[in-house]
Amino acid sequence: QLSAAHTLITDIPLTPRELEILRLIAKGYSNKAIAQELFIEVRTVKHHVHNVLNKLKVEHRWDAARLATKHGWL
């Protein structure tokens, strides 16, 4: 039998990296700060942010963070 927590985790439409970036967005990190934190290029962060917004069907970073928080992904 699956727990509620397991169900939430498997229902997340984001990759682990996208979720990691979304967690940093929710903490208020800029793209540059996320890149520095994760040791990746800013353009790579922008690519992931773009994918997150598309997958969650939202226009703004804060909307993505709010939606993820509402669903218990963060």
C-alpha positions, 0 to 999 in steps of 0.5 A: 500500500502506498503512503500519501507522501509517496503518491505526492512524490510520484505525482510531481511533473518535474525532474529532480533537477527542476524541483531543486531549482524550484526549491531555490526559486521559492527561497527567493534565489535569482537565476545567478544565485541558483547557478552559483549554488548548483555550480551550473551556467546561468543559461542552464538555470534559465532553461530549467526555469522555462521548463518548470513554468511550461510544465506547471502551466504558469507564467511567473516564478512565484506562481510556480513556487506557490503551486508547488507549495500548495501541492506539497512538493516543496 
